[in-house]
C-alpha cells in the first residue's frame, strides 16, 4: 500500500493541494504508525490517565431539542453548564454514529463553561433522512448550524467534528466564517476544495486504496441497504463496525474492500463491541432503525455535490491559498487509524496558519477508545487558545 499511496500523491497531489515535499514523503507501514513522528509537527502529546465522566442515553443533564432550518427539522442534544456560560460548542459526528458520539466529551466541555450542541446529522436519528443528495452536503450542514446558532441567539460558535463531522466543521468555518470562532477535529485532517472534480473511483484507481470501502458504502446498486434492512441486521452492522469480533475469526471490514456482507446476512454471531455498553448499543440500534442505513450511506454519494457547491466558496478558501481557514484549529491525529492515516494530514500548516496538533495512539474511534487523552488535549487547547487568547499552542 505504501508505494501505491505515494504514487497517487505524486500524480494528483497538485490537484489536492498537497505540497511537493509532502508528496515525496515515504508512507510508513501500518505497523509503524504508532511510532510515526513528523519533525514539523507542533503537537500536544499528552499521555496520562484520568476518570472520564460521560452522558448516558437518558441523561438528565441533556435535553432533546429541534430546530427547523429551510423546512427540515434538525435534532440536537443540548447540555448547558451549571455555572457561567463561556461559549457554545457545536459537535458534529461521523459515520456510523449519532449525536451521542460525544458522550465522553460533553461533561468535560460543560465543566469548562460551554453549552454543548451535539447534532444528529442528515440521515441519522431524530433528524431523519432525505432523498435529496444535496441535503447531505457540507454546505447544507453549515446552513443548519447557522440556523441552530441563530435559534439559540449564539452570535459565535466553536465547532468540533469527528470523521465526516470533521469535514463538516472545516467547511462550516469557511461557509460561515462570520459565526465560527474556533474549530477542532478528531481523526479527520483538512482537505481543501478540489480545483477540478476527482471521483472516488479515480482516487481508488490511482492508488488511494484505503478509500475503496467508500465504493461499497455509496454503491449505486445500494448493496449495503439491501443487506442491512432491519433492526437485527442494523445491530450486527453497528456491532461489527464498532469493533465486535465475528465468529470463526472472520474480518468484518477492510479499508480496501469494505464490509464482508455475508457476516451481516448469515446467522453467525458478532461479539459485543468493547467500545459501548449494552444500553448505549441498544440506543444506537433504536435510533438507526428510525431511518435505516440509506441516509447514512448517502454521505458516500455526495462527492460531486460537494465539489459543485464548493466552487462558490470565497477565493481564500480554495486550492493554493495559505489562509484557507483563518480561525484557530486543533487537529488530533489518530495514529492507528488505517484509513485517515497520518500522511493525509501532512502540509495542513501551509493552509491553516493557526493550527495546533495533538495525537492519540488509537484507531478511528478515538472519542471512545481513549477519551482521557482526547479530552486532555481538547481541554488544554480550550484553556490556552479559546479562552487564553493564543492563536495556537
C-alpha positions as CSV (number, residue, x, y, z in Angstrom):
1,X,0.0,0.0,0.0
2,X,2.9,2.4,0.7
3,X,4.1,2.5,-2.9
4,X,0.5,2.9,-4.3
5,X,-0.3,5.7,-1.9
6,X,2.9,7.5,-2.6
7,X,2.3,7.3,-6.3
8,X,-1.2,8.8,-6.2
9,X,0.1,11.7,-4.1
10,X,2.6,12.4,-6.8
11,X,0.1,12.0,-9.6
12,X,-2.8,14.0,-8.2
13,X,-1.1,15.8,-5.3
14,X,-1.2,19.1,-7.2
15,X,-4.9,18.9,-7.6
16,X,-5.5,18.1,-4.0
17,X,-3.1,20.9,-2.9
18,X,-0.6,18.6,-1.3
19,X,2.8,20.3,-1.1
20,X,5.5,18.8,-3.3
21,X,7.8,18.0,-0.4
22,X,4.9,16.1,1.2
23,X,4.1,14.2,-2.0
24,X,7.6,12.7,-1.8
25,X,7.5,11.6,1.8
26,X,7.6,7.9,2.3
27,X,4.4,6.3,3.7
28,X,5.1,4.2,6.8
29,X,3.7,0.7,7.1
30,X,0.6,0.2,9.2
31,X,2.7,-1.4,11.9
32,X,4.9,1.6,12.3
33,X,2.1,4.2,12.5
34,X,2.1,4.1,16.3
35,X,5.7,5.4,16.4
36,X,5.4,7.8,13.5
37,X,6.8,11.3,14.1
38,X,6.9,14.2,11.7
39,X,9.6,16.8,12.5
40,X,7.4,19.8,11.5
41,X,4.5,18.9,13.8
42,X,3.7,21.4,16.6
43,X,1.8,18.9,18.7
44,X,0.2,18.4,22.0
45,X,1.3,14.9,23.1
46,X,-0.2,14.1,26.4
47,X,-0.2,10.5,27.8
48,X,-1.9,10.4,31.1
49,X,-5.0,8.7,32.6
50,X,-8.0,10.3,34.3
51,X,-11.5,9.2,35.3
52,X,-13.9,10.2,32.5
53,X,-17.5,11.2,33.1
54,X,-19.9,10.6,30.2
55,X,-23.5,11.2,29.4
56,X,-25.9,8.3,29.1
57,X,-28.8,7.9,26.5
58,X,-31.3,9.2,29.1
59,X,-29.0,11.6,31.0
60,X,-30.9,14.3,32.9
61,X,-28.2,16.8,32.1
62,X,-29.2,16.6,28.4
63,X,-32.3,17.9,26.6
64,X,-33.5,16.8,23.2
65,X,-34.1,19.9,21.0
66,X,-35.3,20.5,17.5
67,X,-34.7,23.5,15.1
68,X,-36.3,23.9,11.7
69,X,-34.0,25.1,9.1
70,X,-35.1,25.6,5.4
71,X,-38.1,23.3,6.0
72,X,-36.2,20.4,7.7
73,X,-36.3,19.8,11.5
74,X,-32.9,19.1,12.9
75,X,-32.4,17.2,16.2
76,X,-29.7,18.1,18.7
77,X,-28.6,17.3,22.2
78,X,-28.5,20.3,24.4
79,X,-26.2,20.3,27.5
80,X,-25.7,23.5,29.4
81,X,-23.1,24.2,32.1
82,X,-24.2,24.7,35.6
83,X,-22.3,27.9,36.2
84,X,-21.4,30.8,33.9
85,X,-21.7,30.1,30.2
86,X,-18.4,31.0,28.4
87,X,-19.4,29.9,24.9
88,X,-21.3,27.5,22.7
89,X,-19.7,24.5,21.0
90,X,-21.4,22.6,18.2
91,X,-20.4,19.0,17.9
92,X,-20.8,17.0,14.6
93,X,-20.5,13.2,14.5
94,X,-19.4,11.0,11.6
95,X,-20.3,7.5,10.2
96,X,-21.6,5.3,11.6
97,X,-22.6,7.4,14.6
98,X,-25.0,9.8,16.3
99,X,-25.0,12.9,18.4
100,X,-24.2,10.5,21.4
101,X,-20.7,10.1,19.8
102,X,-19.6,12.9,22.1
103,X,-20.8,11.3,25.3
104,X,-17.3,11.3,26.9
105,X,-16.5,14.9,25.8
106,X,-19.7,16.7,26.7
107,X,-19.3,16.6,30.5
108,X,-15.7,17.9,30.2
109,X,-16.8,20.8,27.9
110,X,-19.7,21.6,30.2
111,X,-17.2,21.8,33.1
112,X,-15.3,24.4,31.0
113,X,-18.4,26.6,30.9
114,X,-19.6,25.6,27.4
115,X,-23.1,24.9,26.2
116,X,-22.8,21.8,24.1
117,X,-25.0,21.4,21.0
118,X,-24.5,17.9,19.5
119,X,-26.4,17.4,16.3
120,X,-27.8,14.4,14.6
121,X,-26.6,14.8,11.0
122,X,-28.8,14.3,8.0
123,X,-29.8,10.7,7.7
124,X,-29.3,9.9,11.4
125,X,-31.6,9.5,14.4
126,X,-34.3,12.1,15.0
127,X,-33.1,14.5,12.3
128,X,-34.4,12.0,9.8
129,X,-33.4,11.3,6.3
130,X,-33.9,12.8,2.8
131,X,-34.0,11.6,-0.7
132,X,-32.0,14.7,-2.0
133,X,-28.3,14.2,-2.1
134,X,-27.7,17.9,-1.6
135,X,-29.3,17.7,1.8
136,X,-26.3,15.6,2.9
137,X,-23.7,18.1,1.7
138,X,-21.2,20.0,3.9
139,X,-22.8,23.3,2.8
140,X,-26.3,22.1,3.9
141,X,-24.9,21.2,7.3
142,X,-23.2,24.6,7.6
143,X,-26.6,26.2,6.9
144,X,-28.2,24.0,9.6
145,X,-25.5,25.0,12.1
146,X,-26.1,28.7,11.3
147,X,-29.8,28.2,11.8
148,X,-29.4,26.5,15.1
149,X,-26.9,29.2,16.3
150,X,-29.5,31.8,15.3
151,X,-32.3,30.0,17.1
152,X,-30.4,29.9,20.4
153,X,-29.1,33.5,20.0
154,X,-25.4,32.5,19.7
155,X,-23.5,35.1,17.7
156,X,-20.4,32.9,17.7
157,X,-19.9,29.2,18.0
158,X,-16.9,26.8,18.4
159,X,-17.1,23.7,16.2
160,X,-15.9,20.1,16.9
161,X,-16.1,17.2,14.5
162,X,-15.1,13.6,14.0
163,X,-14.9,11.6,10.8
164,X,-17.4,13.1,8.3
165,X,-18.1,15.6,11.0
166,X,-14.5,16.8,10.7
167,X,-15.1,17.8,7.1
168,X,-18.4,19.5,8.1
169,X,-16.7,21.7,10.6
170,X,-13.8,22.7,8.3
171,X,-16.3,23.6,5.6
172,X,-18.6,25.4,8.0
173,X,-15.7,27.5,9.2
174,X,-15.4,28.6,5.5
175,X,-19.0,28.9,4.6
176,X,-19.9,30.6,7.9
177,X,-16.7,32.4,8.9
178,X,-18.7,35.2,10.5
179,X,-20.1,33.0,13.2
180,X,-17.3,30.4,13.8
181,X,-14.6,31.4,16.2
182,X,-12.6,28.2,16.6
183,X,-12.5,24.6,15.2
184,X,-11.3,21.2,16.4
185,X,-11.3,17.9,14.5
186,X,-10.6,14.4,15.8
187,X,-9.2,11.9,13.2
188,X,-10.2,13.9,10.2
189,X,-7.4,16.1,8.5
190,X,-8.3,19.1,6.5
191,X,-8.9,18.6,2.8
192,X,-9.1,21.7,0.6
193,X,-11.7,22.1,-2.1
194,X,-10.8,20.5,-5.3
195,X,-10.0,22.7,-8.3
196,X,-11.4,20.0,-10.6
197,X,-13.6,17.0,-9.9
198,X,-12.0,13.8,-8.7
199,X,-14.3,10.9,-8.2
200,X,-13.9,8.2,-5.5
201,X,-13.3,5.7,-8.4
202,X,-10.5,7.8,-9.7
203,X,-8.9,8.1,-6.2
204,X,-9.0,4.4,-5.6
205,X,-7.9,3.5,-9.2
206,X,-4.9,5.9,-8.8
207,X,-3.7,4.1,-5.6
208,X,-5.6,5.5,-2.7
209,X,-6.9,2.1,-1.9
210,X,-7.7,2.8,1.7
211,X,-10.9,4.6,0.4
212,X,-12.0,1.5,-1.5
213,X,-14.7,0.8,1.1
214,X,-16.5,4.0,0.1
215,X,-17.3,2.5,-3.3
216,X,-19.3,-0.2,-1.5
217,X,-20.9,2.2,1.0
218,X,-22.0,4.5,-1.7
219,X,-22.7,2.0,-4.5
220,X,-25.4,2.8,-7.0
221,X,-27.0,-0.6,-6.5
222,X,-27.2,0.0,-2.7
223,X,-25.6,-3.2,-1.6
224,X,-25.4,-2.0,2.0
225,X,-29.1,-1.1,2.1
226,X,-30.1,-4.5,0.7
227,X,-28.1,-6.3,3.3
228,X,-28.8,-4.2,6.3
229,X,-32.5,-3.9,6.1
230,X,-34.0,-4.5,9.5
231,X,-33.2,-3.9,13.2
232,X,-31.4,-7.2,13.7
233,X,-29.2,-6.5,10.7
234,X,-28.5,-3.0,11.9
235,X,-27.5,-4.4,15.3
236,X,-25.0,-6.7,13.6
237,X,-23.8,-3.9,11.3
238,X,-23.1,-1.5,14.1
239,X,-21.6,-4.0,16.5
240,X,-19.1,-5.1,13.8
241,X,-18.1,-1.6,12.8
242,X,-17.7,-0.7,16.5
243,X,-15.1,-3.5,16.9
244,X,-17.2,-6.5,17.8
245,X,-15.5,-9.7,16.5
246,X,-17.3,-12.1,14.2
247,X,-17.3,-15.8,15.0
248,X,-14.8,-18.1,13.2
249,X,-12.1,-15.4,13.1
250,X,-13.6,-13.7,10.1
251,X,-12.8,-10.0,9.5
252,X,-15.8,-7.7,9.3
253,X,-14.2,-5.0,7.2
254,X,-11.1,-3.9,5.3
255,X,-10.5,-0.4,4.0
256,X,-9.8,-1.6,0.5
257,X,-12.9,-3.8,0.1
258,X,-15.4,-2.7,2.6
259,X,-17.6,-4.9,4.8
260,X,-17.9,-8.7,4.3
261,X,-21.7,-8.6,4.0
262,X,-22.0,-12.4,4.4
263,X,-21.3,-11.8,8.1
264,X,-24.2,-9.5,8.3
265,X,-26.5,-11.6,6.3
266,X,-25.9,-15.1,7.8
267,X,-26.9,-16.4,11.2
268,X,-23.4,-16.1,12.7
269,X,-22.9,-14.0,15.8
270,X,-20.7,-11.0,16.4
271,X,-19.2,-10.5,19.8
272,X,-20.1,-7.4,21.8
273,X,-18.2,-4.2,20.9
274,X,-15.6,-3.2,23.5
275,X,-16.4,0.5,22.9
276,X,-20.1,0.6,24.0
277,X,-22.1,-0.9,26.9
278,X,-25.4,-2.6,26.2
279,X,-27.5,0.4,27.0
280,X,-25.5,2.5,24.5
281,X,-25.7,-0.1,21.8
282,X,-29.4,-0.5,22.3
283,X,-29.9,3.2,21.9
284,X,-27.8,3.3,18.7
285,X,-29.7,0.5,17.2
286,X,-33.1,2.1,18.0
287,X,-32.0,5.5,16.7
288,X,-30.6,4.0,13.5
289,X,-33.7,1.9,13.0
290,X,-35.8,5.1,12.7
291,X,-34.4,5.7,9.2
292,X,-32.4,2.7,8.2
293,X,-29.0,2.9,6.6
294,X,-29.8,4.6,3.3
295,X,-29.4,8.1,4.6
296,X,-26.1,7.5,6.2
297,X,-24.8,5.7,3.1
298,X,-25.9,8.8,1.0
299,X,-22.9,10.6,2.6
300,X,-20.7,8.5,0.3
301,X,-22.7,9.7,-2.8
302,X,-22.1,13.4,-2.3
303,X,-18.6,13.9,-3.7
304,X,-19.9,15.7,-6.9
305,X,-22.5,17.7,-4.9
306,X,-19.8,19.0,-2.5
307,X,-17.4,19.7,-5.4
308,X,-20.0,21.8,-7.3
309,X,-21.2,23.7,-4.2
310,X,-17.6,24.5,-3.1
311,X,-16.8,26.2,-6.4
312,X,-18.7,29.1,-4.8
313,X,-16.5,29.3,-1.7
314,X,-14.6,32.5,-1.1
315,X,-11.3,32.7,-3.0
316,X,-9.1,32.5,0.1
317,X,-10.6,29.1,0.9
318,X,-9.6,27.5,-2.4
319,X,-6.6,25.5,-3.7
320,X,-3.3,27.2,-3.4
321,X,-4.2,29.7,-0.7
322,X,-2.2,29.7,2.5
323,X,-5.1,31.1,4.5
324,X,-7.9,28.7,3.8
325,X,-9.2,28.6,7.4
326,X,-8.5,31.7,9.3
327,X,-9.8,30.6,12.7
328,X,-7.6,28.7,15.2
329,X,-7.8,25.0,14.5
330,X,-6.9,21.9,16.6
331,X,-6.4,18.7,14.8
332,X,-6.0,15.4,16.7
333,X,-4.4,12.6,14.7
334,X,-5.4,9.0,15.5
335,X,-2.1,7.3,14.9
336,X,-3.5,3.8,14.3
337,X,-6.3,4.8,12.0
338,X,-5.9,2.7,8.9
339,X,-7.9,5.0,6.7
340,X,-7.3,8.5,7.8
341,X,-3.6,7.8,8.1
342,X,-1.1,10.4,9.4
343,X,0.3,11.1,6.0
344,X,-3.0,12.6,4.9
345,X,-2.6,15.5,7.4
346,X,0.9,16.5,6.2
347,X,1.0,20.0,4.9
348,X,-2.0,21.3,6.8
349,X,0.2,24.1,8.2
350,X,0.5,25.5,4.7
351,X,-3.2,26.0,4.5
352,X,-4.2,26.8,8.1
353,X,-1.9,29.3,9.7
354,X,-3.3,28.9,13.3
355,X,-3.0,25.1,13.5
356,X,-2.3,23.2,16.7
357,X,-1.8,19.4,16.6
358,X,-2.4,16.6,19.0
359,X,-2.2,12.9,18.6
360,X,-3.5,9.8,20.4
361,X,-2.5,6.2,19.9
362,X,-5.9,4.9,18.8
363,X,-7.7,3.6,15.8
364,X,-10.6,5.5,14.4
365,X,-12.9,5.6,17.4
366,X,-10.6,7.8,19.5
367,X,-13.5,9.7,21.2
368,X,-14.4,6.4,22.9
369,X,-11.2,4.4,22.8
370,X,-9.1,6.9,24.6
371,X,-11.4,9.7,26.0
372,X,-8.8,10.5,28.7
373,X,-6.2,11.8,26.3
374,X,-8.6,13.2,23.7
375,X,-10.2,15.2,26.5
376,X,-6.9,16.4,27.9
377,X,-5.7,17.6,24.5
378,X,-9.0,19.4,23.8
379,X,-9.1,20.9,27.3
380,X,-5.5,22.2,27.0
381,X,-6.4,23.8,23.6
382,X,-9.5,25.4,25.0
383,X,-7.7,26.8,28.0
384,X,-4.7,28.1,26.0
385,X,-6.3,29.1,22.7
386,X,-10.1,29.6,23.0
387,X,-10.0,31.1,26.5
388,X,-6.3,32.1,26.7
389,X,-6.2,34.2,23.6
390,X,-3.4,32.3,21.8
391,X,-3.7,31.6,18.1
392,X,-2.1,28.2,18.6
393,X,-0.4,26.0,21.1
